[in-house]
Amino acid sequence: MVICGTDLVSSILPYVHILSSSSSSTYCSQCLNSANDLKRCSKCHRTSYCSISCQRKDWIYHKHECSHLHTINDEYDLTRLFLRLIIRYKQDHGIENTSTKRSISDLTTHENEIYNDKQRYKTFQLVYQYLKSWGFFENIDEKLIFELFCRLIINTLTIHDTIDLKSIGYGLYLDATIYNHSCIPTCHTIFNGIYLSIRTISDQLNNEWTINYIDLLELYENRQQCLRSNYYFTCQCKRCLENDQHELILLDKIHHEEQQMDKFINKNDFFDAYQSSKNLCDCYSKILPYYHAYVSLHQVKHLKLELFLADTMSDIIIQSTMKNTCERVKISMGENHPLTRETINLCEHYQLEMALKNRQITA
């Protein structure tokens, strides 16, 4: 039996990846780490790098797109990602030297569905015309090009920021494509820059390790529609089969409390933000797996709110929250993950402050 908090896949690199255009001013285009002193490409001014090393690593792809980026009016991110897939495929024919020996040809395509999906096939034609005009499809069969496009859009993962889990890019990770979706997943994806780990969040004996492809805080109908339109299947996990009608009320409450908490924090009203956070902790526990990354991130936010209110709260409550948060984040994210280190630093800083305060009282 694999215990909770085990890395099934650890720190693997993507076959190809890109930084999303919406994140280009904050993150390095190669390693996808945030940096304050990014240097823009002097030619296109559209990609930025945290170091010469990252710029050189990305140049094998960027040199082919640099002079063309200004011509992309639609599907900017997908066009760049597909370009990189074509370049990489020309080099190794889709065979990556990984532990599983998984290759591009092993990935699901759903070619018939995508061909008959008017909007998606139109997207393919648009991207195809961009790259064809740049001279990238010489000596490549159009059927193979469409097949590669299908494998890409069905299997690409959204890359999330290390700390706040917001979407910052897209990557094709061959070893990760073996994991199916569930709305009550037994694993989750963890990113540290472009490095991906898949970590168990359940220690029960399961027939299959699963991750979530979509937002778990959506209603049944929305989840199913998203899965059908993007992945061409209907989810039949336990949560979907039960389709509990009380979820509507619960999810509405979650979305309301999330908005309220953010509003209170923006006003520096930490007491009311804390009350909303407590409500969210209770609501999340009824829908999301206990060790899911999203829940762990909220637990860290909840701890920060308690520490803001430390002068008005019982030290016993704070100590209990710190212990619970550290335990949860370590299992959820791993002991060496930046969010885990940040949580430990928060706790150590509070303990130091309390020790100094006690010394002053007894002096």
C-alpha positions as CSV (number, residue, x, y, z in Angstrom):
1,M,0.0,0.0,0.0
2,V,1.3,3.5,-0.9
3,I,0.9,5.9,2.0
4,C,-0.4,9.4,1.8
5,G,2.3,11.9,0.9
6,T,4.3,9.7,-1.4
7,D,5.6,11.1,-4.7
8,L,4.6,8.7,-7.5
9,V,6.4,11.0,-10.0
10,S,9.1,13.3,-8.7
11,S,10.4,16.5,-10.2
12,I,10.1,15.6,-13.8
13,L,10.7,18.1,-16.6
14,P,8.2,18.8,-19.4
15,Y,8.6,17.5,-22.9
16,V,7.7,21.0,-24.0
17,H,6.4,24.0,-22.1
18,I,5.6,27.7,-22.3
19,L,5.0,30.6,-20.0
20,S,1.5,32.0,-20.6
21,S,1.4,35.4,-22.1
22,S,-0.5,36.8,-19.1
23,S,2.4,35.9,-16.8
24,S,5.3,37.2,-19.0
25,S,6.1,40.3,-16.9
26,T,6.6,38.3,-13.6
27,Y,8.1,34.9,-14.5
28,C,11.1,33.7,-16.4
29,S,10.1,32.3,-19.8
30,Q,12.3,29.2,-19.4
31,C,12.3,28.1,-15.7
32,L,8.9,29.7,-14.8
33,N,10.3,31.0,-11.5
34,S,9.3,34.5,-10.4
35,A,12.1,37.1,-10.5
36,N,12.4,40.8,-9.9
37,D,15.1,41.5,-12.4
38,L,14.0,39.8,-15.7
39,K,15.8,40.7,-18.9
40,R,13.6,40.9,-22.0
41,C,14.6,39.5,-25.4
42,S,16.2,42.4,-27.2
43,K,14.6,41.4,-30.5
44,C,11.0,40.5,-29.9
45,H,10.6,42.1,-26.4
46,R,8.0,39.4,-25.6
47,T,10.0,36.8,-23.6
48,S,12.0,37.5,-20.5
49,Y,14.6,35.5,-18.6
50,C,16.0,35.5,-15.1
51,S,19.5,34.5,-16.3
52,I,21.7,34.0,-19.3
53,S,21.6,30.3,-18.6
54,C,17.8,30.3,-19.0
55,Q,17.9,32.4,-22.1
56,R,20.4,29.9,-23.7
57,K,18.3,26.9,-22.8
58,D,15.2,28.5,-24.4
59,W,17.0,29.7,-27.5
60,I,16.7,26.3,-29.2
61,Y,13.0,27.1,-29.5
62,H,12.8,30.9,-29.3
63,K,15.1,31.4,-32.2
64,H,12.4,29.9,-34.4
65,E,9.6,32.1,-33.1
66,C,11.3,35.3,-32.1
67,S,10.7,37.2,-35.4
68,H,7.1,35.9,-35.8
69,L,5.5,36.5,-32.4
70,H,4.2,39.9,-33.4
71,T,2.1,38.2,-36.2
72,I,0.1,36.0,-33.8
73,N,-3.3,37.6,-33.2
74,D,-5.2,34.6,-31.8
75,E,-4.2,31.4,-29.9
76,Y,-0.9,33.0,-28.9
77,D,0.0,30.4,-26.2
78,L,-1.2,27.4,-28.1
79,T,0.7,28.4,-31.2
80,R,3.9,28.8,-29.3
81,L,3.5,25.5,-27.5
82,F,2.7,23.6,-30.7
83,L,5.7,25.2,-32.4
84,R,7.9,23.8,-29.6
85,L,6.3,20.4,-29.9
86,I,7.1,20.3,-33.6
87,I,10.7,21.4,-33.1
88,R,11.2,18.8,-30.3
89,Y,9.5,16.1,-32.3
90,K,11.8,16.7,-35.3
91,Q,14.8,16.1,-32.9
92,D,13.7,12.9,-31.1
93,H,10.5,11.7,-32.9
94,G,8.6,11.9,-29.7
95,I,10.7,9.4,-27.7
96,E,11.8,10.9,-24.4
97,N,14.4,9.2,-22.3
98,T,12.3,8.8,-19.1
99,S,11.9,6.2,-16.5
100,T,8.7,4.9,-18.1
101,K,9.9,5.2,-21.7
102,R,6.6,6.8,-22.5
103,S,6.5,8.5,-25.9
104,I,4.3,10.9,-27.8
105,S,2.7,8.0,-29.7
106,D,1.4,6.6,-26.4
107,L,-0.7,9.6,-25.8
108,T,-4.5,9.8,-26.3
109,T,-5.5,11.7,-29.5
110,H,-9.3,11.8,-29.8
111,E,-8.7,12.7,-33.4
112,N,-12.2,11.9,-34.6
113,E,-13.8,14.0,-31.9
114,I,-11.5,17.0,-32.5
115,Y,-12.0,16.7,-36.3
116,N,-15.8,16.9,-35.8
117,D,-15.5,19.6,-33.2
118,K,-16.0,22.7,-35.3
119,Q,-14.4,25.1,-32.9
120,R,-11.4,23.0,-32.1
121,Y,-10.7,22.0,-35.7
122,K,-10.9,25.7,-36.6
123,T,-8.3,26.4,-33.9
124,F,-6.1,23.7,-35.4
125,Q,-6.4,25.3,-38.9
126,L,-5.5,28.7,-37.5
127,V,-2.4,27.4,-35.6
128,Y,-1.5,25.3,-38.7
129,Q,-1.6,28.3,-41.0
130,Y,0.6,30.4,-38.6
131,L,3.3,27.7,-38.5
132,K,3.1,26.9,-42.1
133,S,3.7,30.5,-43.1
134,W,6.8,30.4,-40.9
135,G,8.1,27.4,-42.9
136,F,7.8,24.7,-40.2
137,F,6.0,21.9,-41.9
138,E,8.4,21.0,-44.7
139,N,8.7,17.2,-45.1
140,I,6.0,16.6,-42.4
141,D,2.8,14.9,-43.4
142,E,-0.3,16.9,-42.6
143,K,-2.0,13.9,-41.0
144,L,0.9,13.6,-38.6
145,I,0.7,17.3,-37.8
146,F,-3.0,17.0,-36.9
147,E,-2.3,13.9,-34.8
148,L,0.5,15.8,-32.9
149,F,-1.9,18.7,-32.3
150,C,-4.6,16.4,-30.9
151,R,-2.1,14.7,-28.6
152,L,-0.9,18.0,-27.4
153,I,-4.3,19.7,-26.5
154,I,-5.7,16.5,-24.9
155,N,-2.7,15.9,-22.7
156,T,-1.2,19.3,-21.8
157,L,-1.3,20.3,-18.1
158,T,-1.7,23.8,-16.7
159,I,1.4,24.8,-14.7
160,H,0.7,26.6,-11.5
161,D,2.7,29.0,-9.4
162,T,4.7,27.4,-6.6
163,I,3.2,29.4,-3.8
164,D,-0.3,30.7,-4.7
165,L,-1.2,28.0,-7.2
166,K,-2.4,30.5,-9.9
167,S,-2.1,29.4,-13.6
168,I,1.2,30.6,-15.2
169,G,1.9,28.3,-18.1
170,Y,1.4,25.0,-19.9
171,G,3.4,21.9,-20.3
172,L,3.3,18.5,-21.8
173,Y,4.6,15.9,-19.3
174,L,4.8,12.5,-20.8
175,D,5.0,10.6,-17.6
176,A,2.0,12.4,-16.2
177,T,-0.3,11.4,-19.0
178,I,-1.0,8.0,-17.5
179,Y,-3.2,9.5,-14.7
180,N,-6.9,9.7,-15.3
181,H,-9.3,12.3,-13.9
182,S,-11.5,12.0,-10.8
183,C,-13.6,14.7,-9.0
184,I,-12.4,13.0,-5.8
185,P,-8.7,12.5,-6.8
186,T,-6.3,10.4,-4.9
187,C,-3.3,12.4,-6.1
188,H,-2.5,16.0,-7.1
189,T,0.0,17.8,-9.3
190,I,2.6,19.9,-7.6
191,F,4.8,22.4,-9.5
192,N,8.1,23.9,-8.5
193,G,8.9,26.1,-11.5
194,I,8.7,23.7,-14.5
195,Y,9.4,20.6,-12.3
196,L,6.3,18.5,-11.7
197,S,5.6,16.0,-9.0
198,I,2.5,13.9,-8.6
199,R,1.9,13.2,-4.9
200,T,-0.6,10.9,-3.2
201,I,-3.3,12.5,-1.0
202,S,-4.8,9.3,0.1
203,D,-3.4,6.2,1.8
204,Q,-6.3,4.0,1.0
205,L,-5.8,1.0,-1.3
206,N,-7.1,2.2,-4.7
207,N,-7.5,0.5,-8.0
208,E,-6.2,3.6,-9.7
209,W,-4.3,6.8,-8.9
210,T,-6.2,9.8,-10.2
211,I,-5.7,13.6,-10.5
212,N,-8.2,16.4,-11.3
213,Y,-8.1,17.9,-14.8
214,I,-10.6,20.6,-13.9
215,D,-11.7,22.9,-11.1
216,L,-13.2,20.8,-8.3
217,L,-15.2,23.7,-6.9
218,E,-17.6,23.6,-9.9
219,L,-21.1,22.2,-10.0
220,Y,-21.7,18.7,-11.4
221,E,-23.2,20.0,-14.7
222,N,-20.3,22.4,-15.2
223,R,-17.7,19.8,-14.4
224,Q,-19.2,17.3,-16.8
225,Q,-19.6,19.9,-19.6
226,C,-15.9,21.0,-19.2
227,L,-14.7,17.4,-19.3
228,R,-16.9,16.6,-22.4
229,S,-15.9,19.6,-24.3
230,N,-12.2,19.4,-23.5
231,Y,-11.5,15.7,-23.0
232,Y,-14.5,14.0,-24.6
233,F,-15.6,11.8,-21.7
234,T,-18.1,11.8,-18.9
235,C,-16.8,11.4,-15.3
236,Q,-18.3,8.5,-13.4
237,C,-16.4,8.9,-10.1
238,K,-18.3,8.4,-6.9
239,R,-19.0,12.1,-6.4
240,C,-20.5,12.5,-9.9
241,L,-22.5,9.3,-9.6
242,E,-24.0,10.5,-6.3
243,N,-24.5,14.1,-7.7
244,D,-25.5,15.4,-4.2
245,Q,-28.0,18.3,-4.7
246,H,-26.8,19.9,-1.5
247,E,-23.5,20.7,-3.2
248,L,-25.2,23.6,-5.0
249,I,-25.7,25.4,-1.6
250,L,-22.3,24.4,-0.4
251,L,-20.4,25.6,-3.5
252,D,-22.4,28.9,-3.5
253,K,-21.3,29.4,0.1
254,I,-17.7,28.6,-0.8
255,H,-17.6,31.1,-3.6
256,H,-19.3,33.8,-1.5
257,E,-16.9,33.3,1.4
258,E,-13.9,33.4,-0.9
259,Q,-15.0,36.7,-2.3
260,Q,-15.8,38.0,1.2
261,M,-12.4,36.9,2.6
262,D,-10.5,38.6,-0.3
263,K,-12.6,41.8,0.2
264,F,-11.9,41.9,3.9
265,I,-8.2,41.3,3.4
266,N,-8.0,44.2,0.9
267,K,-9.6,46.4,3.5
268,N,-7.2,45.1,6.2
269,D,-10.2,43.8,8.1
270,F,-8.4,40.7,9.3
271,F,-11.0,39.8,11.9
272,D,-13.9,39.4,9.4
273,A,-11.5,37.8,6.9
274,Y,-10.6,35.3,9.6
275,Q,-14.3,34.5,10.2
276,S,-14.8,33.9,6.4
277,S,-11.6,31.7,6.5
278,K,-13.0,29.6,9.3
279,N,-16.2,29.0,7.3
280,L,-14.2,28.1,4.2
281,C,-12.1,25.5,6.2
282,D,-15.4,23.8,7.2
283,C,-16.8,23.9,3.7
284,Y,-13.7,22.7,1.9
285,S,-13.6,19.6,4.2
286,K,-17.0,18.5,2.8
287,I,-15.9,18.6,-0.8
288,L,-12.1,18.5,-1.3
289,P,-9.6,15.8,-0.2
290,Y,-8.0,16.7,3.2
291,Y,-4.5,17.0,1.7
292,H,-5.3,18.5,-1.6
293,A,-3.0,21.4,-2.5
294,Y,-5.8,23.9,-2.7
295,V,-6.9,23.1,0.8
296,S,-3.3,23.2,2.1
297,L,-2.8,26.6,0.5
298,H,-6.0,27.9,2.3
299,Q,-4.8,26.5,5.6
300,V,-1.6,28.6,5.2
301,K,-3.7,31.7,4.5
302,H,-5.8,30.8,7.6
303,L,-2.7,30.6,9.7
304,K,-1.4,34.0,8.5
305,L,-4.8,35.5,9.5
306,E,-4.4,34.1,13.0
307,L,-0.9,35.5,13.3
308,F,-2.2,38.9,12.2
309,L,-4.7,38.6,15.1
310,A,-2.3,37.0,17.5
311,D,-2.7,39.8,20.1
312,T,-6.4,39.0,20.4
313,M,-6.2,35.2,20.2
314,S,-5.4,32.4,22.5
315,D,-1.9,31.1,22.1
316,I,-3.3,27.6,22.5
317,I,-5.4,28.1,19.4
318,I,-2.5,29.5,17.4
319,Q,-0.2,26.7,18.5
320,S,-2.8,24.1,17.4
321,T,-3.3,25.8,14.0
322,M,0.5,25.9,13.4
323,K,0.9,22.2,14.2
324,N,-2.0,21.3,12.0
325,T,-0.9,23.5,9.1
326,C,2.7,22.3,9.2
327,E,1.6,18.6,9.3
328,R,-0.9,19.2,6.4
329,V,1.5,21.1,4.2
330,K,4.4,18.7,4.7
331,I,2.2,15.7,3.6
332,S,0.5,17.6,0.9
333,M,3.5,19.4,-0.7
334,G,6.6,17.6,0.6
335,E,9.1,18.8,3.2
336,N,11.3,20.6,0.6
337,H,8.6,22.5,-1.2
338,P,8.7,26.3,-1.0
339,L,5.2,26.5,0.5
340,T,6.3,24.1,3.3
341,R,9.4,26.2,4.0
342,E,7.4,29.4,4.1
343,T,5.0,27.8,6.6
344,I,7.8,26.6,8.8
345,N,9.4,30.0,8.7
346,L,6.1,31.6,9.7
347,C,5.8,29.3,12.7
348,E,9.4,29.8,13.7
349,H,9.1,33.6,13.5
350,Y,6.0,33.5,15.8
351,Q,7.7,31.2,18.3
352,L,10.7,33.6,18.4
353,E,8.5,36.6,18.9
354,M,6.7,34.9,21.7
355,A,10.0,33.8,23.4
356,L,11.3,37.4,23.2
357,K,8.0,38.7,24.7
358,N,8.1,36.2,27.5
359,R,11.7,37.3,28.3
360,Q,10.7,40.9,28.5
361,I,7.8,40.0,30.9
362,T,10.0,38.0,33.2
363,A,12.9,40.5,33.1
